[in-house]
Amino acid sequence: MVQKSAGKVAIVTGAAGGIGSAIVRRLAEDGFRVLASDLREGSATAVTEEVGGIFQAADVTVEEQVAALVERAVKDCGRIDAIVNNAAQAGALGP
């Protein structure tokens, strides 16, 4: 089977949780090279290693850390084709 997104690069934030790790796996399955990010290194590192991606810890509320994440993707992968902003803070949407 030909991977429809072979050679493309995706950044996934919030990669350590259930939905985030599923997104990482699916993108990799579709051929993306994935740069995964989360504050919880252990879980995100494990799923990233599983798919042969790259992990970088980052807090998406800190502009400098987001810039470093983008710079890393461009430096290591040469491009960015997709960004999945899956990072969230529990209770951030209301009571």
ABEGO torsion letter per residue (X at the ends): XBBAABGBBBBBBGAABAAAAAAAAAAAAAGBBBBBBBABAAAAAAAAAAAGBBBBBBBAABAAAAAAAAAAAAAAAGBBABBBBABBBBGAAEX
